[in-house]
């Protein structure tokens, strides 16, 4: 496996290189978030990114958000920041796992193996169709009609899936309840249609969001509709 190690401290990069290469992986390095984005964009063979958070030029969370605009490569945060709020921010921008320094070499390698297995599984499924990476570790395969969260299949019913696919296809745009109902059910929206949409959105949030009461995947734009960023 080819692993990108991103850390502004050369000593940390050297330790990780030695550990990972001894485990049979190849390693490339980046000293900051901006360099990490460029490395992933230029090298399509990167299987995993190990990302520090506190770095100059561009921090790891911002770099992850940038990478997620064009790549679903798994990202493991390796950082001294251990507050729940730090983890929520990291996961919210597309991180896959989180390991706090100091760490054991065994735990790091276990997480590396688990993340690369998940990614290879995603890639195999995506070869025959599109893969859509959403927040909170959710990956959507529209053609295969499958949804995964943190590498695990999620049981999403047909209409729930179609609602998710419709919003994902209109990513970045607010979709009103009437449009969403007509687009998914193929029927003219009635006043009662809003309740149908609300129920399906709530079900999706229960299944996919880390915290359904504070949704990060499907946002409500009050008075207008719903949006996936």
ChimeraX attribute file (.defattr): number of C-alpha atoms within 10 A of each C-alpha:
attribute: neighborCount
match mode: 1-to-1
recipient: residues
	/A:1	17
	/A:2	18
	/A:3	22
	/A:4	24
	/A:5	26
	/A:6	29
	/A:7	27
	/A:8	20
	/A:9	12
	/A:10	13
	/A:11	10
	/A:12	14
	/A:13	21
	/A:14	13
	/A:15	10
	/A:16	20
	/A:17	20
	/A:18	14
	/A:19	16
	/A:20	21
	/A:21	14
	/A:22	10
	/A:23	11
	/A:24	10
	/A:25	14
	/A:26	16
	/A:27	19
	/A:28	15
	/A:29	21
	/A:30	19
	/A:31	19
	/A:32	24
	/A:33	28
	/A:34	21
	/A:35	16
	/A:36	27
	/A:37	23
	/A:38	14
	/A:39	17
	/A:40	19
	/A:41	14
	/A:42	10
	/A:43	11
	/A:44	10
	/A:45	12
	/A:46	19
	/A:47	23
	/A:48	23
	/A:49	27
	/A:50	25
	/A:51	27
	/A:52	28
	/A:53	24
	/A:54	17
	/A:55	18
	/A:56	13
	/A:57	12
	/A:58	17
	/A:59	18
	/A:60	30
	/A:61	25
	/A:62	15
	/A:63	22
	/A:64	29
	/A:65	17
	/A:66	18
	/A:67	23
	/A:68	19
	/A:69	11
	/A:70	12
	/A:71	15
	/A:72	22
	/A:73	26
	/A:74	23
	/A:75	27
	/A:76	24
	/A:77	26
	/A:78	22
	/A:79	20
	/A:80	14
	/A:81	17
	/A:82	12
	/A:83	9
	/A:84	9
	/A:85	10
	/A:86	15
	/A:87	18
	/A:88	13
	/A:89	12
	/A:90	24
	/A:91	22
	/A:92	20
	/A:93	22
	/A:94	25
	/A:95	27
	/A:96	23
	/A:97	20
	/A:98	22
	/A:99	20
	/A:100	16
	/A:101	12
	/A:102	9
	/A:103	12
	/A:104	10
	/A:105	11
	/A:106	10
	/A:107	11
	/A:108	20
	/A:109	14
	/A:110	10
	/A:111	15
	/A:112	22
	/A:113	13
	/A:114	13
	/A:115	23
	/A:116	20
	/A:117	14
	/A:118	15
	/A:119	17
	/A:120	13
	/A:121	12
	/A:122	19
	/A:123	16
	/A:124	10
	/A:125	16
	/A:126	17
	/A:127	9
	/A:128	11
	/A:129	13
	/A:130	14
	/A:131	20
	/A:132	17
	/A:133	20
	/A:134	21
	/A:135	24
	/A:136	23
	/A:137	24
	/A:138	21
	/A:139	22
	/A:140	22
	/A:141	19
	/A:142	20
	/A:143	13
	/A:144	13
	/A:145	13
	/A:146	16
	/A:147	21
	/A:148	19
	/A:149	19
	/A:150	15
	/A:151	18
	/A:152	12
	/A:153	12
	/A:154	14
	/A:155	14
	/A:156	18
	/A:157	12
	/A:158	10
	/A:159	13
	/A:160	19
	/A:161	20
	/A:162	18
	/A:163	20
	/A:164	23
	/A:165	19
	/A:166	19
	/A:167	21
	/A:168	21
	/A:169	13
	/A:170	14
	/A:171	13
	/A:172	12
	/A:173	14
	/A:174	17
	/A:175	20
	/A:176	16
	/A:177	20
	/A:178	17
	/A:179	16
	/A:180	21
	/A:181	21
	/A:182	14
	/A:183	16
	/A:184	17
	/A:185	14
	/A:186	10
	/A:187	12
	/A:188	11
	/A:189	16
	/A:190	11
	/A:191	9
	/A:192	8
	/A:193	17
	/A:194	16
	/A:195	12
	/A:196	12
	/A:197	20
	/A:198	12
	/A:199	12
	/A:200	17
	/A:201	18
	/A:202	17
	/A:203	16
	/A:204	21
	/A:205	20
	/A:206	14
	/A:207	14
	/A:208	26
	/A:209	21
	/A:210	19
	/A:211	12
	/A:212	16
	/A:213	10
	/A:214	11
	/A:215	17
	/A:216	20
	/A:217	23
	/A:218	23
	/A:219	16
	/A:220	16
	/A:221	12
	/A:222	7
	/A:223	7
	/A:224	11
	/A:225	17
	/A:226	20
	/A:227	19
	/A:228	21
	/A:229	16
